[in-house]
Amino acid sequence: MKMDSRKLLVFLLFTFFNFSDPPLVVSAQNVDFDFSSFTLRNFTLLGDSYLRNGVIGLTRNLGVPSSSSGTVICNAPIAFFDSESNTTASFSTRFSFSITNVNPSSYGDGLAFFLSPENETLGSPGGYLGLVNSSQLTKNRFVAVEFDTRLDPHFNDPNDNHVGLDIDSLNSMKTADPVLDENIDLKSGKSITAWIEYKNDQMKLKVFLSSSRSKPERPVLIVDIDLSEYLKELKYVGFSASTEGSTELHLIENWSFKTFGLVPAPPRLHFPPHNVSDNTVMIPPPSAVSDSGNKGHKRLGLGFGIAGPVFFCIVLSVFGYVSMKKWRGMRWEKSFKADILAGPREFSYKELKGATKGFHSSRIIGNGAFGTVYKAFFITTGTISAVKRSKHSHEGKSEFLAELSIIACLRHKNLVQLQGWCVEKGDLLLVYEFMPNGSLDKMLYQESEEGTLLKWSHRYNIIVGMASVLTYLHQECEQQVIHRDIKTSNIMLDGNFNARLGDFGLARLMDHDKSPVSTLTAGTMGYLAPEYLQYGKATEKTDVFSYGVVILEVACGRRPIEKDTDSQKMMNLVDWVWGLYSQGNILEAADKRLNREFKEEEMRKLLLVGLSCANPDCNVRPSMRRVLQILNDEAEPLLVPRMKPSLTFSLSLPLSIDDIVSDGEDHRKSLDSMCEIKI
């Protein structure tokens, strides 16, 4: 019978060293953590939640009558039950929060602390507190303490300022009014500290509230409850909040949590298989053998003594030779996996290969500088996803890690949602939710072929959505994210034509209020800011410039650089629109295919915002927050000079054009004309 080198080595190791220890059994452990401020490293943000200056916001000021819902979940699940000792843990938590009403006449709905077996569920806004989906009320399971700021008769709320215990339902088992005991108005906007304690031996849950950091003697809520049946499985802990047609803001400032009462299992002791004293060992009497026989046995023993180790070394060498290539191939995969954040699902290569028909060319839905995107059908779940397969170059690997590490931490309704990843067989794969309407550039420039036209209402909504997500990336994340490749081909459209920003392969993380690091220029010609071309420094202002070009593309239906049909010369879109504006005819830039089926005020506003963002002088470009306010009629438009400002740079670029252009042969065909673009 044949035996491969791996099995042979295992057999020999077993024979030589006799590994006979039983496996180690891991028991549930008490946990204890304390966050004086928050970081993205430890938490997952869902919905409208965000992280700013170490404080977590669960809802946003979207303006009345908009609604908002957000959730933050600690990444690591917690075991409350130890099956070996049949023990359920007690727990206690302390956190400070504030609930502020931006509009005094608008309030609701509140926030909740929860324990749940799920870590990816975002509930509905309104009275559902982000805990459950309004269309599937019985789907989500949870134990939650709610801090409710709206009287909702549908859930039998006693008033608009109460604390309650909820178990798998928003109809609280018991409620209390903190005004009566501690004179606390939950929606006062002041910092409030809460303590929640559950002691399993007493079968009691207590909630304390205070306007200071000192814990009061009396709880505002006491519930006699046995939670042991609800704590059998692993639980994720976190917070959720929601609003409905209101502007209530919910902030979590700090948080500590611990479990206690679990008894660690005693260590296992392992004894030798034969625990026998020396005086019981029987020594047989020597046999009478001839000298020649003794010499023969000595030679035979000497031969085995030499041959045994030699044979073992040979086998070991063969095993090493056979395994070396495979080990080298797997080493970088393991190093990648060690760096990947917990959260997105790890797919198997076999699963993704089957879903894309072996990465067949018929499944290709897009190509970029660092990979190909395939349409994937998962038969087992009946779902469709988009799989991005990166190239095998060193750059491809680094872009893969950049994209995964950045987007895995981000949560925004205008971002393409990352579903999972795979690093196997030398391939780098990212799995995203599928966007039925493809990319924005295809909708803009292939409409006539498909017989569809992107309506004005959809175009305006796309621009607003992009402003919202860039505001989030630039100003609302713990670390500022500079995308560096804002363009219409990286903007995806969901089934309702909402914008979803994707492709974070070129993105970079930066701490707020720090100078950008000079790097190699990356991006796509036509979208690159003048100062970025010259100095290679990516900042939020270079993203703003690219966004301004996208605005003009969407409004005008023209590419950033294209050949003029009359003069046959290459035309720069920003220059062309600014020229019409200087003549007082800016509305002439509107996409002719719209047949003037748009609101002139909106078109004018969009074109002027596009010009202000694409201003050659980076110092006068607006922030994305200001842009969002202008588009939502919350701020006055910026003054745009009639003549395009001109800047003077050195004649020599720091890099060659080939280094600057990131993808697409079409761009390289017009390099000579691009060099003539005026700044």
VOGU-3710 file (C-alpha; in Angstrom, 3 decimals, decimal comma):
1> mkmdsrkllv> 0,000/0,000/0,000  1,343/3,437/-1,009  1,592/6,290/1,467  2,191/9,949/0,473  4,910/11,997/2,128  2,559/13,947/4,410  0,921/10,808/5,849  4,284/9,113/6,225  5,699/12,067/8,146  2,683/12,156/10,457
11> fllftffnfs> 3,072/8,407/11,061  6,750/8,782/11,901  6,156/11,765/14,179  3,468/9,812/15,969  5,831/6,862/16,342  8,775/8,924/17,587  6,972/11,369/19,854  3,654/9,607/20,671  1,408/12,698/20,835  -1,463/11,359/22,919
21> dpplvvsaqn> -2,820/14,384/24,781  -6,574/14,881/24,428  -7,770/18,087/22,709  -8,231/21,212/24,776  -11,846/22,133/25,491  -12,515/25,874/25,405  -15,080/27,112/27,905  -17,051/30,368/28,039  -15,110/33,232/29,619  -16,142/36,383/31,449
31> vdfdfssftl> -15,593/39,508/29,334  -14,836/43,061/30,373  -14,312/46,076/28,094  -14,366/49,822/28,570  -14,422/52,374/25,714  -13,972/55,982/26,753  -14,190/56,751/23,022  -14,973/54,657/19,962  -12,970/53,488/16,940  -14,004/51,646/13,774
41> rnftllgdsy> -11,649/48,810/14,676  -14,043/47,373/17,264  -17,482/48,204/15,896  -19,722/47,769/12,866  -21,877/50,736/11,825  -25,142/50,096/10,005  -27,662/52,416/8,369  -27,268/56,111/9,164  -24,908/55,589/12,113  -21,522/57,304/11,968
51> lrngvigltr> -18,387/57,917/14,009  -17,061/61,405/14,652  -14,403/62,476/17,160  -14,733/59,211/19,063  -18,503/59,599/19,530  -21,061/57,431/17,745  -24,100/59,056/16,158  -27,007/56,702/15,467  -29,274/59,023/13,470  -28,717/62,009/11,211
61> nlgvpssssg> -30,224/65,433/10,735  -31,891/64,741/7,406  -34,491/67,470/7,686  -38,209/67,176/8,376  -40,063/65,051/7,294  -37,217/62,599/6,643  -36,654/59,475/8,740  -33,421/57,927/9,966  -32,313/54,623/11,474  -28,876/53,489/12,624
71> tvicnapiaf> -27,185/50,700/14,568  -23,741/50,138/16,079  -22,667/46,613/17,044  -19,576/45,377/18,868  -17,724/43,091/16,448  -16,964/40,296/18,912  -19,872/38,021/19,999  -20,230/37,289/23,707  -20,960/33,911/25,339  -23,399/34,262/28,244
81> fdsesnttas> -23,824/30,524/28,789  -21,250/27,856/29,692  -22,505/24,406/28,710  -19,823/22,587/30,745  -20,864/24,111/34,046  -24,474/24,809/32,954  -24,026/28,400/34,131  -25,592/31,592/32,771  -23,603/34,794/33,171  -24,797/37,940/34,852
91> fstrfsfsit> -23,907/41,221/33,155  -23,675/44,948/33,740  -23,150/47,855/31,371  -22,685/51,598/31,698  -22,895/54,161/28,904  -23,448/57,874/28,436  -25,803/59,155/25,763  -27,606/62,291/24,661  -30,796/62,827/22,671  -31,077/66,234/21,037
101> nvnpssygdg> -33,928/67,754/19,067  -32,600/70,018/16,330  -36,150/71,188/15,651  -38,012/71,772/18,973  -41,346/70,943/17,376  -39,968/67,652/16,038  -39,042/64,763/18,313  -38,852/60,961/18,478  -38,325/58,125/18,500  -35,531/57,143/20,895
111> lafflspene> -32,686/54,665/21,253  -32,137/51,179/22,678  -29,373/49,038/24,132  -29,734/45,473/22,871  -28,418/41,909/22,861  -29,054/39,995/19,643  -27,828/36,805/17,928  -27,591/38,793/14,664  -24,882/41,286/13,765  -26,070/42,537/10,362
121> tlgspggylg> -29,709/43,429/10,962  -30,853/47,022/10,578  -34,400/47,682/11,677  -36,917/50,192/10,397  -37,131/53,848/11,448  -39,926/55,310/13,530  -41,319/53,482/16,532  -39,372/50,361/15,587  -36,225/51,968/17,102  -34,035/50,283/14,482
131> lvnssqltkn> -34,597/46,956/16,278  -37,077/45,228/13,981  -38,201/45,394/10,376  -41,681/46,839/10,015  -42,622/44,139/7,483  -41,193/41,251/9,566  -42,011/42,074/13,185  -41,336/38,560/14,479  -38,096/37,903/12,591  -35,583/39,706/14,821
141> rfvavefdtr> -34,813/38,278/18,265  -33,426/40,544/20,945  -33,334/41,592/24,562  -33,359/45,387/24,713  -33,731/48,277/27,103  -35,431/51,138/25,266  -35,156/54,853/26,006  -38,289/55,979/24,175  -39,058/59,616/23,366  -42,365/59,287/21,527
151> ldphfndpnd> -45,772/58,024/22,593  -46,652/55,297/20,109  -50,096/53,775/20,856  -49,317/50,930/18,440  -46,787/49,587/20,969  -48,803/50,562/24,087  -46,344/53,283/25,122  -47,341/55,010/28,396  -45,911/58,427/27,419  -43,192/60,156/25,371
161> nhvgldidsl> -40,453/59,799/28,012  -40,024/56,273/29,332  -37,582/53,392/29,842  -38,726/49,839/29,116  -37,578/46,232/28,817  -38,300/44,644/25,413  -37,882/40,946/24,597  -38,479/39,961/20,958  -41,184/42,637/20,799  -41,522/46,409/21,036
171> nsmktadpvl> -44,407/46,029/23,471  -42,387/46,546/26,649  -42,732/44,004/29,466  -42,470/46,844/31,972  -41,836/50,592/31,713  -40,914/53,484/34,002  -40,848/57,275/33,709  -37,393/58,662/34,643  -38,889/62,108/35,309  -40,725/60,783/38,349
181> denidlksgk> -37,673/59,208/40,016  -34,670/61,203/38,787  -36,270/64,226/37,071  -34,614/63,210/33,792  -35,975/64,307/30,431  -34,499/61,880/27,906  -34,666/64,380/25,027  -33,205/67,323/26,926  -29,981/67,210/24,907  -27,944/66,778/28,108
191> sitawieykn> -25,523/63,917/28,670  -27,242/61,097/30,564  -25,476/58,076/32,048  -27,273/54,744/32,216  -26,433/51,581/34,157  -28,098/48,281/33,252  -27,548/45,311/35,577  -28,787/41,750/35,347  -27,999/39,253/38,112  -28,846/35,721/37,118
201> dqmklkvfls> -28,943/34,365/40,668  -31,513/37,016/41,679  -33,353/36,921/38,319  -33,636/40,710/38,349  -32,829/43,393/35,785  -32,270/46,946/37,000  -31,848/50,216/35,089  -30,316/53,305/36,704  -30,218/56,800/35,176  -28,346/59,923/36,222
211> ssrskperpv> -27,494/63,338/34,826  -24,025/62,939/36,347  -21,442/60,163/36,368  -22,479/59,127/39,909  -24,668/56,067/40,054  -27,892/56,700/42,006  -28,962/54,418/44,814  -32,413/53,700/43,428  -33,069/52,234/39,976  -35,715/53,787/37,733
221> livdidlsey> -36,755/50,331/36,498  -36,739/46,909/38,179  -37,965/43,828/36,307  -38,204/40,325/37,779  -37,141/38,227/34,820  -35,171/35,047/34,122  -33,089/35,731/31,017  -31,208/32,424/31,044  -33,375/30,976/28,264  -32,648/34,019/26,074
231> lkelkyvgfs> -28,880/33,843/26,655  -28,155/30,290/25,531  -26,531/31,298/22,236  -23,817/33,798/21,397  -25,022/37,385/21,502  -23,881/40,623/19,896  -24,293/43,759/21,969  -24,927/47,246/20,635  -27,184/50,251/20,272  -29,854/51,313/17,794
241> astegstelh> -31,994/54,409/17,310  -34,520/55,834/14,873  -36,614/58,835/13,914  -39,735/59,261/11,813  -40,293/62,613/10,160  -38,193/64,239/12,871  -34,702/65,585/13,498  -33,848/63,876/16,791  -30,133/63,091/17,110  -28,878/60,179/19,229
251> lienwsfktf> -25,259/60,080/20,412  -23,357/57,403/22,389  -20,379/58,996/24,135  -18,753/56,081/26,000  -19,492/52,506/26,952  -18,327/49,798/29,321  -19,636/46,224/29,542  -18,793/43,103/31,522  -20,123/39,646/32,297  -19,509/37,804/35,555
261> glvpapprlh> -20,462/34,569/37,250  -18,919/32,167/34,753  -16,509/29,755/36,466  -13,489/28,780/34,320  -13,149/25,032/33,803  -10,291/23,481/35,863  -7,185/22,584/33,882  -6,926/18,990/32,704  -4,064/16,951/34,155  -2,354/14,402/31,930
271> fpphnvsdnt> -0,386/11,484/33,450  2,041/9,098/31,782  0,355/5,931/30,505  2,365/3,739/32,943  2,907/5,226/36,395  5,031/2,371/37,835  7,852/2,675/40,407  11,364/1,449/39,604  11,402/-1,385/42,162  8,529/-3,123/40,378
281> vmipppsavs> 10,339/-3,397/37,075  11,329/-7,005/36,462  14,813/-7,468/34,943  15,043/-10,796/33,156  18,190/-12,892/33,615  20,771/-12,757/30,817  20,491/-15,429/28,138  23,374/-17,660/27,305  24,431/-16,766/23,797  27,684/-17,140/21,887
291> dsgnkghkrl> 30,112/-14,282/21,328  29,429/-14,399/17,584  25,711/-14,007/18,259  26,365/-11,009/20,477  28,520/-9,441/17,802  25,793/-10,036/15,211  23,192/-8,386/17,425  25,546/-5,484/18,060  26,090/-4,985/14,325  22,364/-5,194/13,693
301> glgfgiagpv> 21,647/-2,705/16,472  24,343/-0,368/15,190  22,864/-0,595/11,684  19,364/0,284/12,913  20,804/3,037/15,094  22,382/4,685/12,025  19,774/3,808/9,399  16,774/4,925/11,467  17,728/8,604/11,787  19,028/8,652/8,189
311> ffcivlsvfg> 15,740/7,243/6,931  13,797/9,791/8,984  15,901/12,664/7,577  15,318/11,419/4,017  11,565/11,246/4,554  11,597/14,680/6,122  13,518/16,077/3,145  11,087/14,535/0,671  8,133/15,943/2,579  9,741/19,369/2,696
321> yvsmkkwrgm> 10,407/19,333/-1,042  6,860/18,245/-1,875  5,258/20,783/0,467  7,481/23,800/-0,204  5,676/25,009/-3,331  2,279/24,656/-1,744  3,475/26,441/1,389  4,855/29,323/-0,649  1,584/29,594/-2,531  -0,429/29,698/0,686
331> rweksfkadi> 1,839/32,006/2,678  0,642/35,292/1,205  -2,979/34,123/1,409  -2,592/33,575/5,168  -0,884/36,928/5,601  -3,781/38,633/3,820  -6,372/36,837/5,906  -4,602/37,910/9,084  -4,970/41,541/8,028  -8,588/41,381/6,923
341> lagprefsyk> -11,130/42,888/9,277  -13,749/40,699/10,862  -17,195/41,284/9,505  -17,670/40,514/5,794  -18,216/36,843/5,010  -15,369/34,753/3,582  -16,594/32,944/0,451  -14,974/29,778/-0,854  -13,289/29,891/-4,234  -15,395/26,946/-5,383
351> elkgatkgfh> -18,584/28,817/-4,500  -17,617/31,931/-6,453  -16,299/29,966/-9,401  -19,577/28,079/-9,660  -21,669/31,244/-9,323  -19,777/32,893/-12,210  -19,660/29,769/-14,436  -15,931/29,491/-13,976  -15,469/33,264/-14,446  -16,831/32,907/-17,963
361> ssriigngaf> -16,555/35,861/-20,316  -20,343/35,879/-20,748  -20,660/36,892/-17,088  -18,401/39,959/-17,352  -20,287/43,158/-16,493  -17,349/45,542/-16,125  -13,589/46,030/-16,328  -11,351/48,361/-14,364  -7,697/49,115/-13,828  -7,328/46,492/-11,131
371> gtvykaffit> -9,782/43,778/-12,044  -12,792/42,380/-13,837  -16,340/42,325/-12,450  -18,563/39,281/-12,992  -22,254/38,690/-12,450  -22,699/35,824/-9,976  -25,819/33,679/-9,486  -25,918/31,793/-6,167  -28,308/28,898/-6,759  -28,522/27,856/-3,094
381> tgtisavkrs> -29,830/31,256/-1,975  -31,355/32,458/-5,240  -29,439/35,735/-5,023  -27,337/37,738/-7,480  -24,074/39,480/-6,620  -21,193/41,205/-8,377  -17,756/39,591/-7,975  -14,664/41,706/-8,547  -11,650/39,582/-9,486  -8,373/41,447/-9,157
391> khshegksef> -5,290/40,829/-11,226  -2,329/38,906/-9,864  0,154/41,770/-9,881  1,654/43,267/-6,740  -0,480/46,352/-7,314  -3,573/44,189/-7,544  -2,891/42,703/-4,132  -2,319/46,070/-2,504  -5,473/47,511/-4,083  -7,417/44,495/-2,865
401> laelsiiacl> -6,314/45,072/0,709  -6,993/48,803/0,426  -10,488/48,291/-0,902  -11,370/45,627/1,645  -9,928/47,327/4,718  -11,610/50,633/3,897  -15,048/49,712/2,638  -15,562/46,948/5,222  -15,685/49,649/7,913  -18,009/52,028/6,065
411> rhknlvqlqg> -21,801/52,109/6,219  -23,823/54,539/4,123  -26,913/54,180/1,980  -25,023/55,576/-1,033  -22,137/53,106/-0,836  -22,076/49,771/-2,652  -22,414/47,203/0,146  -19,561/44,727/0,517  -20,939/41,212/1,092  -17,762/39,175/1,346
421> wcvekgdlll> -14,309/38,267/0,071  -12,064/35,389/-0,948  -8,282/34,992/-1,169  -7,538/31,631/-2,733  -5,611/30,046/-5,608  -3,799/33,311/-6,248  -7,051/35,202/-6,895  -8,249/38,263/-5,002  -12,042/38,404/-4,973  -14,553/40,874/-3,537
431> vyefmpngsl> -18,292/40,185/-3,490  -20,662/43,174/-3,696  -24,405/43,542/-3,875  -25,548/43,548/-7,485  -26,622/46,872/-8,990  -29,419/46,199/-11,547  -28,945/49,459/-13,446  -25,186/49,175/-13,823  -22,850/52,146/-13,783  -23,771/55,785/-14,290
441> dkmlyqesee> -21,564/56,218/-17,357  -23,362/53,411/-19,182  -26,742/54,954/-18,410  -25,551/58,350/-19,609  -23,821/57,307/-22,840  -25,571/54,124/-23,953  -29,138/55,294/-23,446  -29,917/55,653/-27,137  -28,829/52,083/-27,832  -30,987/50,674/-25,024
451> gtllkwshry> -33,933/52,967/-25,682  -33,942/54,424/-22,154  -33,193/57,902/-20,916  -32,001/58,859/-17,434  -34,688/61,304/-16,321  -33,870/64,628/-14,742  -35,345/63,671/-11,365  -33,050/60,638/-11,279  -30,016/62,717/-12,300  -30,612/65,292/-9,585
461> niivgmasvl> -31,134/62,565/-6,986  -27,868/60,904/-8,053  -25,925/64,132/-7,561  -27,476/64,688/-4,111  -26,703/61,090/-3,112  -23,091/61,494/-4,161  -22,800/64,707/-2,153  -24,183/62,876/0,868  -21,754/59,958/0,701  -18,726/62,188/0,057
471> tylhqeceqq> -19,695/64,311/3,059  -19,706/61,090/5,063  -16,294/59,992/3,764  -14,655/63,380/4,187  -16,129/64,611/7,458  -18,095/61,975/9,318  -15,723/58,993/9,513  -13,202/58,568/12,302  -10,489/58,706/9,647  -11,087/60,806/6,588
481> vihrdiktsn> -11,383/58,736/3,411  -10,065/60,257/0,180  -11,507/58,246/-2,701  -9,138/59,590/-5,409  -11,109/58,123/-8,319  -14,519/59,780/-8,398  -15,959/59,248/-11,885  -19,202/58,118/-13,494  -17,954/54,561/-14,116  -17,400/54,127/-10,358
491> imldgnfnar> -20,923/55,283/-9,503  -23,395/52,404/-9,574  -27,193/52,651/-9,767  -29,527/50,411/-7,797  -33,020/49,357/-8,872  -34,432/52,803/-7,996  -31,605/54,728/-9,719  -30,052/55,734/-6,395  -26,317/56,418/-6,575  -23,943/53,931/-4,928
501> lgdfglarlm> -20,258/54,844/-4,841  -17,898/51,914/-5,344  -14,327/50,931/-6,287  -12,199/51,923/-3,299  -9,045/50,437/-4,796  -7,361/53,842/-4,942  -8,811/55,233/-1,706  -6,608/56,366/1,151  -7,303/56,824/4,866  -6,190/60,025/6,536
511> dhdkspvstl> -6,522/61,440/10,019  -8,612/64,614/10,111  -6,730/67,916/10,266  -3,496/66,359/8,994  -1,594/67,272/5,874  -1,887/64,805/2,994  1,093/62,701/2,080  2,527/63,199/-1,375  2,024/60,019/-3,402  2,117/58,852/-6,976
521> tagtmgylap> -0,719/60,465/-8,878  -3,548/58,051/-9,566  -6,947/58,446/-11,136  -8,419/59,165/-14,559  -7,644/62,091/-16,853  -10,443/64,596/-17,107  -11,352/64,111/-13,434  -7,973/65,071/-11,932  -7,593/68,428/-10,212  -4,772/70,693/-11,503
531> eylqygkate> -2,882/70,701/-8,208  -3,102/66,908/-8,052  -1,560/66,602/-11,506  1,217/68,979/-10,517  2,072/67,916/-6,977  0,569/64,452/-6,577  -1,194/65,342/-3,306  -4,655/63,838/-2,859  -6,929/65,797/-0,534  -10,651/66,180/-0,012
541> ktdvfsygvv> -10,438/69,140/-2,429  -9,205/66,865/-5,235  -12,252/64,650/-4,628  -14,427/67,776/-4,770  -12,955/68,661/-8,177  -13,722/65,180/-9,537  -17,243/65,417/-8,136  -17,705/68,759/-9,901  -16,776/67,141/-13,221  -19,313/64,368/-12,537
551> ilevacgrrp> -22,011/67,011/-11,932  -21,303/68,604/-15,295  -21,328/65,186/-16,988  -24,729/64,331/-15,542  -26,218/67,720/-16,420  -24,700/68,005/-19,890  -24,578/64,382/-21,027  -20,986/64,887/-22,250  -17,727/63,191/-21,287  -15,018/65,193/-19,441
561> iekdtdsqkm> -12,826/65,173/-22,551  -14,286/64,429/-25,965  -13,969/65,464/-29,576  -16,065/68,433/-30,674  -18,338/67,434/-33,561  -17,858/70,779/-35,352  -14,158/71,586/-34,956  -12,975/67,961/-34,455  -10,749/69,254/-31,660  -10,627/67,785/-28,173
571> mnlvdwvwgl> -12,928/69,679/-25,828  -12,625/70,017/-22,067  -16,081/69,914/-20,435  -15,255/72,366/-17,635  -13,879/74,907/-20,133  -16,909/74,502/-22,388  -19,489/75,045/-19,625  -17,535/77,973/-18,197  -17,446/79,547/-21,657  -21,248/79,357/-21,950
581> ysqgnileaa> -21,593/80,768/-18,424  -19,356/83,740/-19,279  -21,662/84,430/-22,264  -24,748/84,290/-20,042  -26,033/81,107/-21,733  -25,226/78,451/-19,135  -28,534/76,610/-19,689  -27,336/75,870/-23,234  -25,036/73,301/-21,634  -28,008/71,136/-20,586
591> dkrlnrefke> -28,245/67,683/-22,166  -30,192/68,145/-25,406  -31,688/64,662/-25,070  -33,704/65,905/-22,085  -35,731/68,148/-24,457  -35,750/70,798/-21,694  -37,805/68,473/-19,476  -36,200/69,759/-16,306  -36,615/72,557/-13,792  -34,488/75,444/-14,989
601> eemrklllvg> -33,645/76,576/-11,458  -32,383/73,104/-10,575  -30,372/72,836/-13,789  -28,810/76,271/-13,246  -27,993/75,423/-9,627  -26,437/72,106/-10,589  -24,262/73,634/-13,316  -23,046/76,439/-11,032  -22,273/74,001/-8,213  -20,366/71,888/-10,733
611> lscanpdcnv> -18,278/74,903/-11,803  -17,603/75,960/-8,204  -16,401/72,429/-7,367  -14,245/72,283/-10,527  -12,638/75,660/-9,843  -8,897/75,467/-10,681  -8,174/77,239/-7,384  -8,580/74,572/-4,704  -8,806/77,181/-1,946  -12,196/78,442/-3,127
621> rpsmrrvlqi> -13,804/75,060/-3,766  -16,620/74,347/-1,310  -16,605/71,472/1,151  -18,899/68,553/0,395  -21,050/69,472/3,388  -21,597/72,948/1,936  -22,418/71,403/-1,452  -24,995/69,109/0,157  -26,584/72,045/1,961  -26,805/74,036/-1,284
631> lndeaepllv> -28,409/71,155/-3,165  -30,934/70,690/-0,359  -31,718/74,432/-0,312  -30,244/74,761/3,181  -27,518/77,237/2,164  -27,078/80,040/-0,349  -25,315/79,149/-3,641  -21,702/80,190/-4,063  -20,691/83,067/-6,301  -18,998/81,732/-9,432
641> prmkpsltfs> -16,712/84,131/-11,377  -17,811/84,781/-14,967  -14,351/84,054/-16,302  -12,605/80,834/-15,410  -9,705/81,553/-12,989  -6,259/80,740/-14,333  -3,381/79,316/-12,341  0,321/79,111/-13,151  2,305/75,947/-12,550  5,724/74,740/-13,585
651> lslplsiddi> 5,814/73,573/-17,186  7,118/70,150/-16,217  4,769/67,590/-14,756  6,124/65,434/-11,914  5,124/62,232/-13,740  4,617/61,064/-17,264  1,108/60,995/-18,676  1,270/57,184/-18,710  1,738/57,266/-14,939  -1,177/59,623/-14,448
661> vsdgedhrks> -3,791/57,822/-16,514  -5,010/54,839/-14,525  -7,136/52,878/-16,957  -8,670/52,726/-20,392  -6,981/52,731/-23,772  -9,405/55,416/-24,922  -7,666/57,917/-22,651  -4,244/57,180/-24,125  -5,472/57,838/-27,658  -6,007/61,486/-26,809
671> ldsmceiki> -2,876/62,160/-24,747  -1,512/64,833/-27,058  -4,741/66,792/-26,832  -4,885/66,412/-23,070  -1,535/68,103/-22,712  -3,089/71,203/-24,279  -5,784/71,549/-21,603  -5,716/75,036/-20,112  -5,575/75,564/-16,379
//
